Amino acid sequence: MRRVDRSSIALFLFLAETVVYIGKLPMTLQNIAYNLGYGQPVDSEHTVLLTLIGLALFLASRFVLRRELLRHFNGPEPIGLRLNSFLTLLFGGLYFQYHFNHINQLKHKLRISVPGLY
C-alpha cells in the first residue's frame, strides 16, 4: 500500500502489532515453561494487557488497510473494488491477496486490450 499511497498508516500499525507480540514473547515462553513444570507463574495482568493491545492493533491494521484500498481503487484507480467487512475480519490477508490477484489480472487485461501501450 505504501507504493500507491505514501500517506498510508497501515504499515505502521502492522509494525506496532509486531513489536507488541515480540515484547510479549518472553512472557509466552515463561508461561510455556511453567506449564511444563520448569518455571515460575507469569503475571497475567501484563500478558492480558499486551494481548488486548495486540488484538486492537491487529484489527485496526486490517480495517485501516481495507479503508485505504477502497479509497485508492475507487478513487485514483477506479476499478470498482468492493471489500466485505466480515470477510476482512475473518480472513484478512488471504482475502486481500485474493483481491490483489484480481486487480493484477484486470490491469493485465487492460494492458493487453489497449493497442499502443506497450
N, C-alpha and C positions, 0 to 999 in steps of 0.2 A: 504494500500500500504506500510505502514511503516513496517509491519510484513515481507514482502517479499523483500523489498529493503530499507535498512537503510538510504541510501543517498537521499531518496525521499523528494522533497521540496513541493509537492502538499499540504500536511497538513499545512505547514506554510503559504502558500498562502490562503487557506481557513480560517485559523485563522486570518490573516491580514484583509481579507474581512469582517469577523465578527466584528472585532474591529472597522473598519471604519463605518459599519452600526450601531453599538451600539453608536459610537460617534455622528452619525447623528440623533439618536433617539430624543434628546431634541428639535432639530430644527423641526423635523417632528411633534412632539406633539404640539409645539408652533404654527406651521402652521395650524394644525387641529383646535386649539383653535381660531386662527384668523379667519378661515373660518366659524366657528360657531358664531363669533361676540364677543368673550371674551378676545382676546389678541391683542398684537401688531404685525405688519407685521414682517416677518423673512427676514434677509439679504440673498437675493437669491444667491449672489456670492459664499458664503461658501457652501451653500446647493448644488448648481450645481457642484462645485469643488469636494465635497465629494461624490456626486453621480457618477461623472465620474471616480474618483479613485476606488470606489467600483465596478463599472461596469468593469473597466480594470482588477481588481484583480479577479473578478468573471470569466471572460473569460479566463484569464491566468491560473487560477487554473484548469479549466475544460480541457484545452488543454495540460497543463503540466501533469495532471493525465493520459490523453489519451496517450501521448508520453511514459510515464513510464510504463503503462500497456502493450503497444505494444512491448516495448523493453524487458520487462520481459517475457511475454507469447509467444514471438517469439524467445527468446534467451535461457536463463537458463531453462525454462519450455516450450519447443516448442510444442504448441498446435495449432498453426496457427491462432492466433487471428487477426481479421480484424475489425477495427472500422471506421465508416463513419464520416468524419469531419462535415458534415451538420447535421447529427443526433446528434452528440456530442454537437453542438451549440444549437440545438433546445431542446433536451430532457435531456441532461447531466446526472444527477443522475439516472433517470429511465432507460436510455439507458445503463449505466454502470451496473446497477443492473441486467438487463436482461442478459448481458454477464457474470456477476459473477455467476448467476444461471446456465448458460450454462457450464461454466468452472467447477463448482462444480459437475454437472451431468457427465461430461466427466471423471473427476477424480474418481468419484464413480464407474462408469462403468469399468474403468481400474483396480481399486482395486478388484472388484468382478471377472473380467475375468481372472486375473493372479493368478494361484494357488500358494499357499505357501507364500503369502504376508500378511496373517492375523496376 
